Amino acid sequence: MSWIDEPHQGVRYGLRGELLVEESTAFQHVTVIHSERYGNGLLLDGCWMTAEAQERPYHEALVHPALCSAHAIERILVIGGGDGGTARECLRHSEVQHLDMVEIDGRVVELCKEHLPGIGGAAWTDPRFQLTVGDGIAWAAEAPDASYDVVLVDGSDPAGPAEGLFNRRFFQHCRRILRRGGVFATQSESPEAFRAVHLAMVRLIREVFGHADPMYGWVPMYPSGWWSWTFAAVDGPRYRSPKAKRVSRIASDCEVWSERWQQGAFLAVPAFIERDLNP
Ligand code: SPD
C-alpha cells in the first residue's frame, strides 16, 4: 500500500492503495490502481479520471440534464469517455437508438474493461453502442450537419490529447452537428482548481451557442473536489427543464442526480464565478 497522488498547484489529491498497471500508450501515461476507499481507479498523465466509487456523481451530472431535456434522444455522440460510464448512463434511456463513442486511446478502453468493468457495465455489449477508437475532434469536424440529438464531451484536462476539446472551432462543430432541440454538455473543470480554464470554457461556449450554463457539484477525488459541467442547446436553455417522463424512468436508480439536485446545482454558481461571468 502506498499513496497515489495527483499534485496540482501545490496541493496533493491522493488515495491510499496499490498500483495495478502503469504504462505509456501512444497518447498518454496510464495508471490503474486499487484504492482502499474508492475501489479501482484510473489516472491519465497523473491526473485522476475516475474510480469505481466516485464515478456515478460525475457521469450522472454530465448525462441526465442533457438526455432528460433534448427534444429527441435517438442519436447520441460521446467524445472521450473511455471508461464507458457516460455511455452507460446514456443507454439507461430507452429512447436512445444509437450511441457513437469516439475515444482516442483504445488502450484506455481495454484497461477499463479489464480493471473497472462495472463503470461501462451493460454499455459494452449494448447493441445500440458503437465504439470508434479515433480522434473525437476530427469526428465532430467531419460529421454531417444536424446528425446528433445530444453531444457529450467527457475528456480529460486541457493538456495532451484533450487540448483540442477546449477551443472555439471544436465547440462550433459540436453546435453544427446538433439537430433542432439538441443539447450539448461537457465537463468544464473545477471553478476553484482550474478557475481560468473553467471561466474561459463557459465564456467560449456562450459565444458559440449564444448562451450556456455551468452546473456545480462534487467529485471528491478531483482537484479541490468541486467540479462543473456546462450545458448549451441549439434553441435556448432547455436543459434546465427536464421532461417528467424521462426523469421518472431513471431517477430512482441514480446515486446523486435528481431533478431537484440539478435545479440546485445550476443555481449554485459561486459568487466569485458569477462576478466574472456576469460583471
Ligand atoms: N481532472 C479530471 C477531469 C476528468 C474528466 N473526465 C473524466 C472521465 C470520466 N469518464
Boltz pocket constraint, residues with backbone or C-beta under 6 A from the ligand:
constraints:
  - pocket:
      binder: B
      contacts: [[A, 47], [A, 48], [A, 49], [A, 50], [A, 58], [A, 81], [A, 82], [A, 83], [A, 84], [A, 85], [A, 86], [A, 154], [A, 155], [A, 156], [A, 157], [A, 187], [A, 222], [A, 223]]
      max_distance: 6.0
